[in-house]
Amino acid sequence: MLALEVERVSLGFGGVAALREVSLSVQEGELFAVIGPNGAGKTSLLNCISGVYRPQAGTIRLAGEDVTALRPHQRARRGLARTFQNIALFEGLTVLENVSLGRHSLQRSDVLTSGFYVGPAARQEAEHRVAVEELLAFLEIEHLRKRHVGSLAYGLQKRVELARALALEPKVLLLDEPMAGMNLEEKEDMARFLLDVNEERGVAMVMIEHDMGVVMDLSHRICVLDFGQKIGEGTPAEVQASPAVQEAYLGKPERDAA
């Protein structure tokens, strides 16, 4: 079954076409990368999928359901989570508090039971705490649970943001440059955790990433955008061998003067 379908999505800002009839599909449990030169439309595509932007044309489906008209929080309740290129954490809160916020969409108690913290509300809170603690252990940040996020190194903050997204228990996880700004050791750690999330939890991922080594090593399939259009799709080997992709990244070779 398809976890995500993007069908002929177009997006424009004034006279600028950010996306032009882009289509792609992501299988359940697949790690799918979207690459392309700067300005190719990668983040615009993620914003359409997450509901930040409403495309002028096209359809977006999550697990077969048309979510094109739904707002971001409604898509989150249907199993769509996201991390950001620029870390979007609450620096004044602890690691535990930040990750716990990721489960907000899973809360089912009403105002009355939550206010008195009895019965179902108490049981639900205990279940959420167990799930959060398990995530902290999974990403090896349990020893930082009481630390304020603002005091952590950049690579650890990125890991906390990943934990918060996973706290939603997503079916599809959007990753906007998860390796951006990291040193080599931090990249290796993040790559290992992403593989673990994909293989052990079966979460489908759509990843934007500029580090081609990471993309080629982690991805099952890759979609290539250039000036808002899809110019290639396939396995890492197929994409690397594509003349259109090579031209988009390296430029068209000049003919010899002779």
Phi, psi and omega in degrees: 000145179281132176279325184214137174229129173241117187240111173050049182277130177234141182216133179224152175236103186064237179266006182260124177269107180281324178222139182232099176049054180276130177232140174199162176220145182236125179284158173302133178076009182268145173256106190246127181252146173241121182233170178158161179298167176303136181082011183284342180109014185295308181291326175300322178295314178297322179294327175291317181295320183279345178099002177294320176248146173256114182295150177287337179209157177106174185226143176235128181236138172248118182050039177089349181267131177288116181244014186305324184267359184276150177280164183306317182292331177289324177291324177300319179294342178263009172101027178247123179235164185210145165249166188238154178299314174261123187307130183241061179253165174268100188295333181278355178259162180283169175302314181300316181293319179297314181292322179298327178298334179295344181264008183303319182292346180267354179294134181239355181285149176275177185298319184295308182292327178292322182294321180271348177054055180230165173053233183304323181297317180294319179294319180295318179298320179295320178296318179297319181296320177298316181296319180294315180297323178295321178294318179300320178290320181300321181263010173058044177232018182297330181287351180256008190305327184262002178280142173289137185301324182297343181268358185269154174296157185303313181299324178289324177297320177297325179290323176296320179296322175297318179298318180297319178295320180289337179298337177288349185058056187286154169270329178229130180242122177265127183240112181262098181052065182296340182261359186301132176079005183266152171276177186299317181295318179294323177296318180297319178296313182296319178300318179297318181291321178296319176297319178297317179299316182292315187277319185274329182254349177068025181279127173287140183231141170241114189241129166262129181203135180272341180283103185294331176298316178296314182300313184290329181282325189263328193282145169277315177221160184224138171248136182245126177251149173209122183051042174080002180243147176280124181246358179188153176201141178160195177289164178307318180295319181294320181292318179299328184273355185285123177300324180295321179291316178300320180293320181296324182271324188252346184090157181282127181295138178283146178282149178297143181300328179291000000 
